[in-house]
Amino acid sequence: MKPSNSRPSNHSRAGGVKNKPKMKKDTAYKRAQAAYHRIQEERRKEAEDRQKKKEEREKAIEGYMSIKKKMNKALKKRTKKGQPKLNAQVEVLLEKIEKRVVKK
């Protein structure tokens, strides 16, 4: 005798194979919609990349211009008689040399 609360085994079914749910194929609309979303995501990423590059470029230019202003201001210094101050020019040259040494 079998206990009454036991489940029937898989062997009692025909063929012993479980029924699998069938995979539904995507319709043309869903495929088109997925392609649209993928393209929109790619475009959004490209726009973000362009924006980041633009900001980096602007930041680099701003840094370069601030250094250039500082150098020009030092080179424009003059005495009361209109002669250039050599002390400022020597400092500018020293900074240039130090930058080259740091790069190498």
Phi and psi in radians as a Rosetta constraint file:
Dihedral C 1 N 2 CA 2 C 2 CIRCULARHARMONIC -1.697 0.35
Dihedral N 2 CA 2 C 2 N 3 CIRCULARHARMONIC 2.563 0.35
Dihedral C 2 N 3 CA 3 C 3 CIRCULARHARMONIC -1.169 0.35
Dihedral N 3 CA 3 C 3 N 4 CIRCULARHARMONIC 2.566 0.35
Dihedral C 3 N 4 CA 4 C 4 CIRCULARHARMONIC -1.311 0.35
Dihedral N 4 CA 4 C 4 N 5 CIRCULARHARMONIC -0.375 0.35
Dihedral C 4 N 5 CA 5 C 5 CIRCULARHARMONIC -1.609 0.35
Dihedral N 5 CA 5 C 5 N 6 CIRCULARHARMONIC 0.096 0.35
Dihedral C 5 N 6 CA 6 C 6 CIRCULARHARMONIC -1.432 0.35
Dihedral N 6 CA 6 C 6 N 7 CIRCULARHARMONIC 2.606 0.35
Dihedral C 6 N 7 CA 7 C 7 CIRCULARHARMONIC -1.506 0.35
Dihedral N 7 CA 7 C 7 N 8 CIRCULARHARMONIC 2.681 0.35
Dihedral C 7 N 8 CA 8 C 8 CIRCULARHARMONIC -1.266 0.35
Dihedral N 8 CA 8 C 8 N 9 CIRCULARHARMONIC 2.504 0.35
Dihedral C 8 N 9 CA 9 C 9 CIRCULARHARMONIC -1.342 0.35
Dihedral N 9 CA 9 C 9 N 10 CIRCULARHARMONIC 2.926 0.35
Dihedral C 9 N 10 CA 10 C 10 CIRCULARHARMONIC -1.164 0.35
Dihedral N 10 CA 10 C 10 N 11 CIRCULARHARMONIC -0.391 0.35
Dihedral C 10 N 11 CA 11 C 11 CIRCULARHARMONIC -1.225 0.35
Dihedral N 11 CA 11 C 11 N 12 CIRCULARHARMONIC -0.377 0.35
Dihedral C 11 N 12 CA 12 C 12 CIRCULARHARMONIC -1.343 0.35
Dihedral N 12 CA 12 C 12 N 13 CIRCULARHARMONIC -0.310 0.35
Dihedral C 12 N 13 CA 13 C 13 CIRCULARHARMONIC -1.363 0.35
Dihedral N 13 CA 13 C 13 N 14 CIRCULARHARMONIC 2.850 0.35
Dihedral C 13 N 14 CA 14 C 14 CIRCULARHARMONIC -1.238 0.35
Dihedral N 14 CA 14 C 14 N 15 CIRCULARHARMONIC 2.114 0.35
Dihedral C 14 N 15 CA 15 C 15 CIRCULARHARMONIC 1.398 0.35
Dihedral N 15 CA 15 C 15 N 16 CIRCULARHARMONIC -0.246 0.35
Dihedral C 15 N 16 CA 16 C 16 CIRCULARHARMONIC 1.220 0.35
Dihedral N 16 CA 16 C 16 N 17 CIRCULARHARMONIC 0.326 0.35
Dihedral C 16 N 17 CA 17 C 17 CIRCULARHARMONIC -1.906 0.35
Dihedral N 17 CA 17 C 17 N 18 CIRCULARHARMONIC 2.338 0.35
Dihedral C 17 N 18 CA 18 C 18 CIRCULARHARMONIC -1.333 0.35
Dihedral N 18 CA 18 C 18 N 19 CIRCULARHARMONIC 2.629 0.35
Dihedral C 18 N 19 CA 19 C 19 CIRCULARHARMONIC -1.330 0.35
Dihedral N 19 CA 19 C 19 N 20 CIRCULARHARMONIC 2.171 0.35
Dihedral C 19 N 20 CA 20 C 20 CIRCULARHARMONIC -1.750 0.35
Dihedral N 20 CA 20 C 20 N 21 CIRCULARHARMONIC 2.429 0.35
Dihedral C 20 N 21 CA 21 C 21 CIRCULARHARMONIC -1.189 0.35
Dihedral N 21 CA 21 C 21 N 22 CIRCULARHARMONIC 2.424 0.35
Dihedral C 21 N 22 CA 22 C 22 CIRCULARHARMONIC -1.327 0.35
Dihedral N 22 CA 22 C 22 N 23 CIRCULARHARMONIC 2.432 0.35
Dihedral C 22 N 23 CA 23 C 23 CIRCULARHARMONIC -1.369 0.35
Dihedral N 23 CA 23 C 23 N 24 CIRCULARHARMONIC 2.176 0.35
Dihedral C 23 N 24 CA 24 C 24 CIRCULARHARMONIC -1.461 0.35
Dihedral N 24 CA 24 C 24 N 25 CIRCULARHARMONIC 2.337 0.35
Dihedral C 24 N 25 CA 25 C 25 CIRCULARHARMONIC -1.369 0.35
Dihedral N 25 CA 25 C 25 N 26 CIRCULARHARMONIC 2.567 0.35
Dihedral C 25 N 26 CA 26 C 26 CIRCULARHARMONIC -1.195 0.35
Dihedral N 26 CA 26 C 26 N 27 CIRCULARHARMONIC 2.487 0.35
Dihedral C 26 N 27 CA 27 C 27 CIRCULARHARMONIC -1.369 0.35
Dihedral N 27 CA 27 C 27 N 28 CIRCULARHARMONIC 2.928 0.35
Dihedral C 27 N 28 CA 28 C 28 CIRCULARHARMONIC -1.081 0.35
Dihedral N 28 CA 28 C 28 N 29 CIRCULARHARMONIC -0.631 0.35
Dihedral C 28 N 29 CA 29 C 29 CIRCULARHARMONIC -1.116 0.35
Dihedral N 29 CA 29 C 29 N 30 CIRCULARHARMONIC -0.787 0.35
Dihedral C 29 N 30 CA 30 C 30 CIRCULARHARMONIC -1.152 0.35
Dihedral N 30 CA 30 C 30 N 31 CIRCULARHARMONIC -0.681 0.35
Dihedral C 30 N 31 CA 31 C 31 CIRCULARHARMONIC -1.105 0.35
Dihedral N 31 CA 31 C 31 N 32 CIRCULARHARMONIC -0.750 0.35
Dihedral C 31 N 32 CA 32 C 32 CIRCULARHARMONIC -1.140 0.35
Dihedral N 32 CA 32 C 32 N 33 CIRCULARHARMONIC -0.687 0.35
Dihedral C 32 N 33 CA 33 C 33 CIRCULARHARMONIC -1.142 0.35
Dihedral N 33 CA 33 C 33 N 34 CIRCULARHARMONIC -0.729 0.35
Dihedral C 33 N 34 CA 34 C 34 CIRCULARHARMONIC -1.131 0.35
Dihedral N 34 CA 34 C 34 N 35 CIRCULARHARMONIC -0.716 0.35
Dihedral C 34 N 35 CA 35 C 35 CIRCULARHARMONIC -1.124 0.35
Dihedral N 35 CA 35 C 35 N 36 CIRCULARHARMONIC -0.702 0.35
Dihedral C 35 N 36 CA 36 C 36 CIRCULARHARMONIC -1.076 0.35
Dihedral N 36 CA 36 C 36 N 37 CIRCULARHARMONIC -0.811 0.35
Dihedral C 36 N 37 CA 37 C 37 CIRCULARHARMONIC -1.131 0.35
Dihedral N 37 CA 37 C 37 N 38 CIRCULARHARMONIC -0.673 0.35
Dihedral C 37 N 38 CA 38 C 38 CIRCULARHARMONIC -1.115 0.35
Dihedral N 38 CA 38 C 38 N 39 CIRCULARHARMONIC -0.770 0.35
Dihedral C 38 N 39 CA 39 C 39 CIRCULARHARMONIC -1.136 0.35
Dihedral N 39 CA 39 C 39 N 40 CIRCULARHARMONIC -0.731 0.35
Dihedral C 39 N 40 CA 40 C 40 CIRCULARHARMONIC -1.099 0.35
Dihedral N 40 CA 40 C 40 N 41 CIRCULARHARMONIC -0.683 0.35
Dihedral C 40 N 41 CA 41 C 41 CIRCULARHARMONIC -1.142 0.35
Dihedral N 41 CA 41 C 41 N 42 CIRCULARHARMONIC -0.733 0.35
Dihedral C 41 N 42 CA 42 C 42 CIRCULARHARMONIC -1.081 0.35
Dihedral N 42 CA 42 C 42 N 43 CIRCULARHARMONIC -0.763 0.35
Dihedral C 42 N 43 CA 43 C 43 CIRCULARHARMONIC -1.109 0.35
Dihedral N 43 CA 43 C 43 N 44 CIRCULARHARMONIC -0.702 0.35
Dihedral C 43 N 44 CA 44 C 44 CIRCULARHARMONIC -1.117 0.35
Dihedral N 44 CA 44 C 44 N 45 CIRCULARHARMONIC -0.741 0.35
Dihedral C 44 N 45 CA 45 C 45 CIRCULARHARMONIC -1.126 0.35
Dihedral N 45 CA 45 C 45 N 46 CIRCULARHARMONIC -0.730 0.35
Dihedral C 45 N 46 CA 46 C 46 CIRCULARHARMONIC -1.095 0.35
Dihedral N 46 CA 46 C 46 N 47 CIRCULARHARMONIC -0.709 0.35
Dihedral C 46 N 47 CA 47 C 47 CIRCULARHARMONIC -1.123 0.35
Dihedral N 47 CA 47 C 47 N 48 CIRCULARHARMONIC -0.700 0.35
Dihedral C 47 N 48 CA 48 C 48 CIRCULARHARMONIC -1.111 0.35
Dihedral N 48 CA 48 C 48 N 49 CIRCULARHARMONIC -0.737 0.35
Dihedral C 48 N 49 CA 49 C 49 CIRCULARHARMONIC -1.084 0.35
Dihedral N 49 CA 49 C 49 N 50 CIRCULARHARMONIC -0.765 0.35
Dihedral C 49 N 50 CA 50 C 50 CIRCULARHARMONIC -1.066 0.35
Dihedral N 50 CA 50 C 50 N 51 CIRCULARHARMONIC -0.734 0.35
Dihedral C 50 N 51 CA 51 C 51 CIRCULARHARMONIC -1.125 0.35
Dihedral N 51 CA 51 C 51 N 52 CIRCULARHARMONIC -0.742 0.35
Dihedral C 51 N 52 CA 52 C 52 CIRCULARHARMONIC -1.091 0.35
Dihedral N 52 CA 52 C 52 N 53 CIRCULARHARMONIC -0.784 0.35
Dihedral C 52 N 53 CA 53 C 53 CIRCULARHARMONIC -1.090 0.35
Dihedral N 53 CA 53 C 53 N 54 CIRCULARHARMONIC -0.697 0.35
Dihedral C 53 N 54 CA 54 C 54 CIRCULARHARMONIC -1.117 0.35
Dihedral N 54 CA 54 C 54 N 55 CIRCULARHARMONIC -0.764 0.35
Dihedral C 54 N 55 CA 55 C 55 CIRCULARHARMONIC -1.118 0.35
Dihedral N 55 CA 55 C 55 N 56 CIRCULARHARMONIC -0.730 0.35
Dihedral C 55 N 56 CA 56 C 56 CIRCULARHARMONIC -1.095 0.35
Dihedral N 56 CA 56 C 56 N 57 CIRCULARHARMONIC -0.744 0.35
Dihedral C 56 N 57 CA 57 C 57 CIRCULARHARMONIC -1.106 0.35
Dihedral N 57 CA 57 C 57 N 58 CIRCULARHARMONIC -0.764 0.35
Dihedral C 57 N 58 CA 58 C 58 CIRCULARHARMONIC -1.117 0.35
Dihedral N 58 CA 58 C 58 N 59 CIRCULARHARMONIC -0.677 0.35
Dihedral C 58 N 59 CA 59 C 59 CIRCULARHARMONIC -1.140 0.35
Dihedral N 59 CA 59 C 59 N 60 CIRCULARHARMONIC -0.747 0.35
Dihedral C 59 N 60 CA 60 C 60 CIRCULARHARMONIC -1.117 0.35
Dihedral N 60 CA 60 C 60 N 61 CIRCULARHARMONIC -0.744 0.35
Dihedral C 60 N 61 CA 61 C 61 CIRCULARHARMONIC -1.131 0.35
Dihedral N 61 CA 61 C 61 N 62 CIRCULARHARMONIC -0.709 0.35
Dihedral C 61 N 62 CA 62 C 62 CIRCULARHARMONIC -1.098 0.35
Dihedral N 62 CA 62 C 62 N 63 CIRCULARHARMONIC -0.740 0.35
Dihedral C 62 N 63 CA 63 C 63 CIRCULARHARMONIC -1.102 0.35
Dihedral N 63 CA 63 C 63 N 64 CIRCULARHARMONIC -0.752 0.35
Dihedral C 63 N 64 CA 64 C 64 CIRCULARHARMONIC -1.093 0.35
Dihedral N 64 CA 64 C 64 N 65 CIRCULARHARMONIC -0.770 0.35
Dihedral C 64 N 65 CA 65 C 65 CIRCULARHARMONIC -1.168 0.35
Dihedral N 65 CA 65 C 65 N 66 CIRCULARHARMONIC -0.629 0.35
Dihedral C 65 N 66 CA 66 C 66 CIRCULARHARMONIC -1.159 0.35
Dihedral N 66 CA 66 C 66 N 67 CIRCULARHARMONIC -0.693 0.35
Dihedral C 66 N 67 CA 67 C 67 CIRCULARHARMONIC -1.148 0.35
Dihedral N 67 CA 67 C 67 N 68 CIRCULARHARMONIC -0.732 0.35
Dihedral C 67 N 68 CA 68 C 68 CIRCULARHARMONIC -1.111 0.35
Dihedral N 68 CA 68 C 68 N 69 CIRCULARHARMONIC -0.720 0.35
Dihedral C 68 N 69 CA 69 C 69 CIRCULARHARMONIC -1.067 0.35
Dihedral N 69 CA 69 C 69 N 70 CIRCULARHARMONIC -0.766 0.35
Dihedral C 69 N 70 CA 70 C 70 CIRCULARHARMONIC -1.072 0.35
Dihedral N 70 CA 70 C 70 N 71 CIRCULARHARMONIC -0.760 0.35
Dihedral C 70 N 71 CA 71 C 71 CIRCULARHARMONIC -1.135 0.35
Dihedral N 71 CA 71 C 71 N 72 CIRCULARHARMONIC -0.794 0.35
Dihedral C 71 N 72 CA 72 C 72 CIRCULARHARMONIC -1.121 0.35
Dihedral N 72 CA 72 C 72 N 73 CIRCULARHARMONIC -0.666 0.35
Dihedral C 72 N 73 CA 73 C 73 CIRCULARHARMONIC -1.100 0.35
Dihedral N 73 CA 73 C 73 N 74 CIRCULARHARMONIC -0.708 0.35
Dihedral C 73 N 74 CA 74 C 74 CIRCULARHARMONIC -1.181 0.35
Dihedral N 74 CA 74 C 74 N 75 CIRCULARHARMONIC -0.675 0.35
Dihedral C 74 N 75 CA 75 C 75 CIRCULARHARMONIC -1.291 0.35
Dihedral N 75 CA 75 C 75 N 76 CIRCULARHARMONIC -0.389 0.35
Dihedral C 75 N 76 CA 76 C 76 CIRCULARHARMONIC -1.472 0.35
Dihedral N 76 CA 76 C 76 N 77 CIRCULARHARMONIC -0.106 0.35
Dihedral C 76 N 77 CA 77 C 77 CIRCULARHARMONIC -1.108 0.35
Dihedral N 77 CA 77 C 77 N 78 CIRCULARHARMONIC 2.382 0.35
Dihedral C 77 N 78 CA 78 C 78 CIRCULARHARMONIC -2.331 0.35
Dihedral N 78 CA 78 C 78 N 79 CIRCULARHARMONIC 2.785 0.35
Dihedral C 78 N 79 CA 79 C 79 CIRCULARHARMONIC -1.428 0.35
Dihedral N 79 CA 79 C 79 N 80 CIRCULARHARMONIC 3.115 0.35
Dihedral C 79 N 80 CA 80 C 80 CIRCULARHARMONIC -1.101 0.35
Dihedral N 80 CA 80 C 80 N 81 CIRCULARHARMONIC -0.528 0.35
Dihedral C 80 N 81 CA 81 C 81 CIRCULARHARMONIC -1.518 0.35
Dihedral N 81 CA 81 C 81 N 82 CIRCULARHARMONIC -0.035 0.35
Dihedral C 81 N 82 CA 82 C 82 CIRCULARHARMONIC 1.673 0.35
Dihedral N 82 CA 82 C 82 N 83 CIRCULARHARMONIC 0.090 0.35
Dihedral C 82 N 83 CA 83 C 83 CIRCULARHARMONIC -1.446 0.35
Dihedral N 83 CA 83 C 83 N 84 CIRCULARHARMONIC 2.516 0.35
Dihedral C 83 N 84 CA 84 C 84 CIRCULARHARMONIC -1.184 0.35
Dihedral N 84 CA 84 C 84 N 85 CIRCULARHARMONIC 2.511 0.35
Dihedral C 84 N 85 CA 85 C 85 CIRCULARHARMONIC -1.446 0.35
Dihedral N 85 CA 85 C 85 N 86 CIRCULARHARMONIC 1.997 0.35
Dihedral C 85 N 86 CA 86 C 86 CIRCULARHARMONIC -1.250 0.35
Dihedral N 86 CA 86 C 86 N 87 CIRCULARHARMONIC -0.455 0.35
Dihedral C 86 N 87 CA 87 C 87 CIRCULARHARMONIC -1.031 0.35
Dihedral N 87 CA 87 C 87 N 88 CIRCULARHARMONIC -0.768 0.35
Dihedral C 87 N 88 CA 88 C 88 CIRCULARHARMONIC -1.154 0.35
Dihedral N 88 CA 88 C 88 N 89 CIRCULARHARMONIC -0.687 0.35
Dihedral C 88 N 89 CA 89 C 89 CIRCULARHARMONIC -1.165 0.35
Dihedral N 89 CA 89 C 89 N 90 CIRCULARHARMONIC -0.656 0.35
Dihedral C 89 N 90 CA 90 C 90 CIRCULARHARMONIC -1.154 0.35
Dihedral N 90 CA 90 C 90 N 91 CIRCULARHARMONIC -0.680 0.35
Dihedral C 90 N 91 CA 91 C 91 CIRCULARHARMONIC -1.099 0.35
Dihedral N 91 CA 91 C 91 N 92 CIRCULARHARMONIC -0.713 0.35
Dihedral C 91 N 92 CA 92 C 92 CIRCULARHARMONIC -1.098 0.35
Dihedral N 92 CA 92 C 92 N 93 CIRCULARHARMONIC -0.804 0.35
Dihedral C 92 N 93 CA 93 C 93 CIRCULARHARMONIC -1.097 0.35
Dihedral N 93 CA 93 C 93 N 94 CIRCULARHARMONIC -0.686 0.35
Dihedral C 93 N 94 CA 94 C 94 CIRCULARHARMONIC -1.089 0.35
Dihedral N 94 CA 94 C 94 N 95 CIRCULARHARMONIC -0.744 0.35
Dihedral C 94 N 95 CA 95 C 95 CIRCULARHARMONIC -1.091 0.35
Dihedral N 95 CA 95 C 95 N 96 CIRCULARHARMONIC -0.719 0.35
Dihedral C 95 N 96 CA 96 C 96 CIRCULARHARMONIC -1.076 0.35
Dihedral N 96 CA 96 C 96 N 97 CIRCULARHARMONIC -0.769 0.35
Dihedral C 96 N 97 CA 97 C 97 CIRCULARHARMONIC -1.124 0.35
Dihedral N 97 CA 97 C 97 N 98 CIRCULARHARMONIC -0.744 0.35
Dihedral C 97 N 98 CA 98 C 98 CIRCULARHARMONIC -1.090 0.35
Dihedral N 98 CA 98 C 98 N 99 CIRCULARHARMONIC -0.672 0.35
Dihedral C 98 N 99 CA 99 C 99 CIRCULARHARMONIC -1.117 0.35
Dihedral N 99 CA 99 C 99 N 100 CIRCULARHARMONIC -0.713 0.35
Dihedral C 99 N 100 CA 100 C 100 CIRCULARHARMONIC -1.123 0.35
Dihedral N 100 CA 100 C 100 N 101 CIRCULARHARMONIC -0.698 0.35
Dihedral C 100 N 101 CA 101 C 101 CIRCULARHARMONIC -1.164 0.35
Dihedral N 101 CA 101 C 101 N 102 CIRCULARHARMONIC -0.673 0.35
Dihedral C 101 N 102 CA 102 C 102 CIRCULARHARMONIC -1.184 0.35
Dihedral N 102 CA 102 C 102 N 103 CIRCULARHARMONIC -0.673 0.35
Dihedral C 102 N 103 CA 103 C 103 CIRCULARHARMONIC -1.100 0.35
Dihedral N 103 CA 103 C 103 N 104 CIRCULARHARMONIC -0.673 0.35
